[in-house]
Amino acid sequence: MAAPPPAPAGPPAGPSASTGPSAPTGPTAPTSPTATTAPPAVPPAAAGDAVGPGPQDDPALDVLPTLVRRPWRHLQRAMDAIGPAPEDELLHAARILAKRCRYAAEAVAPAVGKDATKLAAAVAELQGVLGDLHDTVVVEAWLRQAVVRAPTAQALAAGQLIAMERVEAEACRQAWRGVWKQASGRRLRAWLNP
């Protein structure tokens, strides 16, 4: 059988310990060891004293762009390979790559600063447009399946909803190229290749 751990140094603990005449007892006494201690000091960065990257981040500024470079290249290659009338599945795959690139840029933004934040925002806009397109495609497919054996009135209503989804899909198909052109601008990605 193992021996019990040694008792901690200092005054005895527990309800029978004498804490002095002015120490609270009973239900108003502190119930945890941290209730009577001062809160931990907040590091300066967490307190808001440090704003943006500083000299202490120089090594990070050398390394962090490489973490975004690979997802960016995957996205760029996919977008460059898209032809004039891409399939919806191809655009959905590009949306997933945009999401990865966005998350990578957002992850390094605290150290890299505004450049990464701007790239993340531009790629997020592309992700949003492509996501809206994907949503319209999924909704149309669901509506078509849902009314296969539906009464005529429901089928007509579904047809009107499908027409509305197609208008939205076409607007997204027209918009994504312009959004990509902005997101792929040299100024937004210059920090990736220092």
N, C-alpha and C positions, 0 to 999 in steps of 0.2 A: 504494500500500500504506500502511496506517495505521501511525503510529508507536506503539511499545509504550507502555503507561501508565507514568507516572513511578514510580520506586521509593518506597515509603513511607519517611518519616523515621524515624530511630531505628536501633537495632542491626540488622545484617543478619540475615535469617531463614534457616532451613534447617539441615540437619544439620551443615554446616561452620562454623556460627556458634559463637563461643566463649561459653558460658553460665556459665563460672566453674567452679572445681574441685568445688564441692559440688552442682552441678546434675545431676539424673539424666540418663543417656544410655541409648541402646538401647531395649529393649522396655518399660522402666518409665518412660520419659520421657513427659510429657503429650503427647497426640496432637492436642488441639484447643486453640484459643486460649482457650476458656472454662474449660478444666480447671484453669488456674492463677489464675483471677479469682474474686472473691467473688460469691456469688449476688446477683441484683438485689434491691433493697429491695422489700418487699411493701407496697402501699398500705394505709393504715389500714382501709379498708372491707373489703378482702380478708382482712385479718388478724383480722376479727371485732370490731374496736373499735367500729364503728358498728352499732347495733341499731335497726332500724326507721327510719321517716322522721324527719328532723330539719329544722331551719330551712333547711338548704341545699336541701331538696326542695320548698320552698314553690311555686316556679313549676311544678314537675312536678305538684304536687297540684292546681293549677288546670287543667292540660291533660289529664292522664292519664284522668280519669273520662270524658272525651268519647270516648276510644278504646274504652271498654267500653259506653258508652251505646247505640251503634248496634246491635251484636250483641245486646244485652239487649232492645232494642225489637223487633228481628226475632223473637226467641224469644217475647217476651210476646205479640206479635200472633198468632203461629202458635198458641200455647197457648190464647189467648182465642177463636180461631176454631174450635177443636176442639169438636165436638158431643158428645152423650152416648154415642154408640157410634162412635168414629172408626175409619176404615180403618187397617190396619196400615201402609200406605204413608205415610199422613199422620203417624203417630207416628214413623216412621223419619225423615221429613223434619224433624220437631221435634227428634229426637235429634241430627241434624247441626247444627242451629241451637244446641242446647245445648252441643255440643262447641266451636263457634266462640266462644260467649259465655264458656265456661269458660277457653279458651286466652287470650282477651283479658284476663280478670280475673287469671289467673295471670301474665301478662306484666307487668302494672302493679303487682302485689303487692309487689315489693321496694321500691317508692317509696311506694305508698299505704298498705301495712301490712295489719293484721288485717281490716279491712273487705273489702278485695278478696279476701283469702285465704278468708274465710268465705263470700263469694258464690261463689267458684270451687268450694269444697267442696260447697255445696248444689246447684249446677248440675251438678257431676260426679255427684252421687247420682242426679239426674234422668236424666242421660245414661246412667248404669249401668243403671237400671231399663228405660229405653227400648231400650238395647242388648241386654239380656237378652231382652226381648220379640222384638226383631228376630231374634236368634239362634234362638229357638224356631220362628219362622215359617220361616226358611231351612232349619232341620234337618227340619221336617215336610215341606216341599216336596221336599227331597233324598231323604228316606226313601220318599216316595210314588213318585218317579221311579225310584229304585234297585230297587224290587221289582215293577216292572211285569210282567216275565216271570220272576220268581223262583219257586222251588219253594214249596209251601204252607207249610212250616215257616218259611222266611225271611219270607214275607209275614205270617205270624202274629206273629213276633217284631217285625217292623217296625211292625205295628199296635199292639203293646204300647208300643213306644218312642214312637210318635206320640201315644198316649194320655197318656204321661208328659209329653211336650212340651206338650200342650194344657193340662195342669194347671199347668205352669210359666207358660205364656203367660197363662192366666187370672189367676194370682197377680200377674203384672206389670201386667196391665190394671187390676186392682183397686188396685194400689199407686201407680201413677204420679201420680194426681191428688193424693194426700196429699203426695207428695214435691214436686210442683210447688207446692202451697200453701205449704210451708215455704220453698222456694227463692224464691218471689215475695213473701215477706214484706217489708213496708216497711222494717223495720230493716236487713235485709240489703242493700237497694239504696239507702238514703238517701244514701250518699256519691256516688252517680251524679249527683245533682242538688243540688249545694251551694248 
